[in-house]
Amino acid sequence: MYHHSANASYPAAGTAAGVLDPAPVDSKDAILFQRCAWCGTAMYHRLLCPVCQGSELRTERSEGVGTVRHSTVLHRNTPAARNVSLIEMAEGFVVRGRVMGPPVGIHSGDRVQLSTAKDPVRGEPVFQLLDEPYRAWT
């Protein structure tokens, strides 16, 4: 069975419990997300679909590749500056996380890959840049 979302089809996986599914053993370094069984919308940590309000959500595993949509440098409550970024994953959902590297070097449009590192304080996913972008004017 396939669910249509935007221009791509994804096989259905997991169960209808969605958020309540236990993480598979091999997914320590993976991001698990939900996909609505009714409209095919991908989302991260939701109880209901934000599009159709459906509660039948299936848990799927992300490939871990995404694009930075927004990045902010924070100086508050930390000994050094750190970034907080919104990452749009290839599957179509957005997750908040941190990108490794100099905080001022992270820009919208940069491609990132999920890292094996974990944020020890907030437990958010940590990403690393896939390729160094060409920035002639910065």
Contacts in CASP RR format, 6 or more apart in sequence:
PFRMAT RR
TARGET T0000
AUTHOR 0000-0000-0000
METHOD contacts of the structure
MODEL  1
MYHHSANASYPAAGTAAGVLDPAPVDSKDAILFQRCAWCGTAMYHRLLCP
VCQGSELRTERSEGVGTVRHSTVLHRNTPAARNVSLIEMAEGFVVRGRVM
GPPVGIHSGDRVQLSTAKDPVRGEPVFQLLDEPYRAWT
1 11 0 8 1.000
1 12 0 8 1.000
2 9 0 8 1.000
2 10 0 8 1.000
2 11 0 8 1.000
2 12 0 8 1.000
3 9 0 8 1.000
3 10 0 8 1.000
3 12 0 8 1.000
3 35 0 8 1.000
3 36 0 8 1.000
3 37 0 8 1.000
3 40 0 8 1.000
4 40 0 8 1.000
5 35 0 8 1.000
5 39 0 8 1.000
5 40 0 8 1.000
5 41 0 8 1.000
5 42 0 8 1.000
5 92 0 8 1.000
6 92 0 8 1.000
10 35 0 8 1.000
10 40 0 8 1.000
10 60 0 8 1.000
10 91 0 8 1.000
12 35 0 8 1.000
12 37 0 8 1.000
12 58 0 8 1.000
13 58 0 8 1.000
13 59 0 8 1.000
13 60 0 8 1.000
13 61 0 8 1.000
14 21 0 8 1.000
14 58 0 8 1.000
14 59 0 8 1.000
14 60 0 8 1.000
15 21 0 8 1.000
15 58 0 8 1.000
15 59 0 8 1.000
16 37 0 8 1.000
16 56 0 8 1.000
16 57 0 8 1.000
16 58 0 8 1.000
17 57 0 8 1.000
17 59 0 8 1.000
18 34 0 8 1.000
18 57 0 8 1.000
18 58 0 8 1.000
18 59 0 8 1.000
19 34 0 8 1.000
19 45 0 8 1.000
19 46 0 8 1.000
19 47 0 8 1.000
19 57 0 8 1.000
19 59 0 8 1.000
21 32 0 8 1.000
21 59 0 8 1.000
23 32 0 8 1.000
24 61 0 8 1.000
27 61 0 8 1.000
29 114 0 8 1.000
29 116 0 8 1.000
30 61 0 8 1.000
30 62 0 8 1.000
30 64 0 8 1.000
30 114 0 8 1.000
31 44 0 8 1.000
31 61 0 8 1.000
31 62 0 8 1.000
31 64 0 8 1.000
31 89 0 8 1.000
31 95 0 8 1.000
31 114 0 8 1.000
31 125 0 8 1.000
32 59 0 8 1.000
32 60 0 8 1.000
32 61 0 8 1.000
32 62 0 8 1.000
33 42 0 8 1.000
33 43 0 8 1.000
33 44 0 8 1.000
33 45 0 8 1.000
33 59 0 8 1.000
33 60 0 8 1.000
33 62 0 8 1.000
33 89 0 8 1.000
33 91 0 8 1.000
33 93 0 8 1.000
33 95 0 8 1.000
34 42 0 8 1.000
34 43 0 8 1.000
34 44 0 8 1.000
34 45 0 8 1.000
34 46 0 8 1.000
34 57 0 8 1.000
34 58 0 8 1.000
34 59 0 8 1.000
34 60 0 8 1.000
35 41 0 8 1.000
35 42 0 8 1.000
35 43 0 8 1.000
35 57 0 8 1.000
35 58 0 8 1.000
35 60 0 8 1.000
35 91 0 8 1.000
36 43 0 8 1.000
36 49 0 8 1.000
36 51 0 8 1.000
36 52 0 8 1.000
36 54 0 8 1.000
36 56 0 8 1.000
36 57 0 8 1.000
36 58 0 8 1.000
37 56 0 8 1.000
37 57 0 8 1.000
37 58 0 8 1.000
38 49 0 8 1.000
38 52 0 8 1.000
38 54 0 8 1.000
38 56 0 8 1.000
39 49 0 8 1.000
39 51 0 8 1.000
39 52 0 8 1.000
39 54 0 8 1.000
41 49 0 8 1.000
41 50 0 8 1.000
41 51 0 8 1.000
41 52 0 8 1.000
42 60 0 8 1.000
42 89 0 8 1.000
42 91 0 8 1.000
42 92 0 8 1.000
42 93 0 8 1.000
43 49 0 8 1.000
43 50 0 8 1.000
43 57 0 8 1.000
43 93 0 8 1.000
44 93 0 8 1.000
44 94 0 8 1.000
44 95 0 8 1.000
46 57 0 8 1.000
47 55 0 8 1.000
47 57 0 8 1.000
48 54 0 8 1.000
48 55 0 8 1.000
49 55 0 8 1.000
49 57 0 8 1.000
60 91 0 8 1.000
62 89 0 8 1.000
62 90 0 8 1.000
62 91 0 8 1.000
62 93 0 8 1.000
62 114 0 8 1.000
63 89 0 8 1.000
63 90 0 8 1.000
63 91 0 8 1.000
64 89 0 8 1.000
64 90 0 8 1.000
64 113 0 8 1.000
64 114 0 8 1.000
65 89 0 8 1.000
65 90 0 8 1.000
65 111 0 8 1.000
65 112 0 8 1.000
65 113 0 8 1.000
65 114 0 8 1.000
65 130 0 8 1.000
66 87 0 8 1.000
66 88 0 8 1.000
66 89 0 8 1.000
66 90 0 8 1.000
66 111 0 8 1.000
66 112 0 8 1.000
66 113 0 8 1.000
66 127 0 8 1.000
67 87 0 8 1.000
67 88 0 8 1.000
67 109 0 8 1.000
67 110 0 8 1.000
67 111 0 8 1.000
67 112 0 8 1.000
68 85 0 8 1.000
68 86 0 8 1.000
68 87 0 8 1.000
68 99 0 8 1.000
68 106 0 8 1.000
68 107 0 8 1.000
68 108 0 8 1.000
68 109 0 8 1.000
68 110 0 8 1.000
68 111 0 8 1.000
68 112 0 8 1.000
69 85 0 8 1.000
69 86 0 8 1.000
69 87 0 8 1.000
69 88 0 8 1.000
69 94 0 8 1.000
69 108 0 8 1.000
69 109 0 8 1.000
70 85 0 8 1.000
70 86 0 8 1.000
70 108 0 8 1.000
71 83 0 8 1.000
71 84 0 8 1.000
71 85 0 8 1.000
71 86 0 8 1.000
71 99 0 8 1.000
71 103 0 8 1.000
71 106 0 8 1.000
71 107 0 8 1.000
71 108 0 8 1.000
72 83 0 8 1.000
72 84 0 8 1.000
72 85 0 8 1.000
73 81 0 8 1.000
73 82 0 8 1.000
73 83 0 8 1.000
73 103 0 8 1.000
73 104 0 8 1.000
74 81 0 8 1.000
74 82 0 8 1.000
74 83 0 8 1.000
74 84 0 8 1.000
75 81 0 8 1.000
81 103 0 8 1.000
82 98 0 8 1.000
82 103 0 8 1.000
83 98 0 8 1.000
83 99 0 8 1.000
83 101 0 8 1.000
83 103 0 8 1.000
83 106 0 8 1.000
84 96 0 8 1.000
84 97 0 8 1.000
84 98 0 8 1.000
85 96 0 8 1.000
85 97 0 8 1.000
85 98 0 8 1.000
85 99 0 8 1.000
85 106 0 8 1.000
85 127 0 8 1.000
86 94 0 8 1.000
86 95 0 8 1.000
86 96 0 8 1.000
86 97 0 8 1.000
87 94 0 8 1.000
87 95 0 8 1.000
87 96 0 8 1.000
87 97 0 8 1.000
87 99 0 8 1.000
87 112 0 8 1.000
87 125 0 8 1.000
87 127 0 8 1.000
88 94 0 8 1.000
89 95 0 8 1.000
95 125 0 8 1.000
96 124 0 8 1.000
97 119 0 8 1.000
97 124 0 8 1.000
97 125 0 8 1.000
97 126 0 8 1.000
97 127 0 8 1.000
98 119 0 8 1.000
98 124 0 8 1.000
98 125 0 8 1.000
98 126 0 8 1.000
98 127 0 8 1.000
99 106 0 8 1.000
99 110 0 8 1.000
99 112 0 8 1.000
99 126 0 8 1.000
99 127 0 8 1.000
99 128 0 8 1.000
99 129 0 8 1.000
100 115 0 8 1.000
100 117 0 8 1.000
100 126 0 8 1.000
100 127 0 8 1.000
100 128 0 8 1.000
100 129 0 8 1.000
101 128 0 8 1.000
101 129 0 8 1.000
106 129 0 8 1.000
107 133 0 8 1.000
107 135 0 8 1.000
109 133 0 8 1.000
110 129 0 8 1.000
110 130 0 8 1.000
110 133 0 8 1.000
111 129 0 8 1.000
111 130 0 8 1.000
111 131 0 8 1.000
112 127 0 8 1.000
112 128 0 8 1.000
112 129 0 8 1.000
112 130 0 8 1.000
113 127 0 8 1.000
113 128 0 8 1.000
113 130 0 8 1.000
114 125 0 8 1.000
114 126 0 8 1.000
114 127 0 8 1.000
115 125 0 8 1.000
115 126 0 8 1.000
115 127 0 8 1.000
115 128 0 8 1.000
117 126 0 8 1.000
118 125 0 8 1.000
118 126 0 8 1.000
119 125 0 8 1.000
119 126 0 8 1.000
END
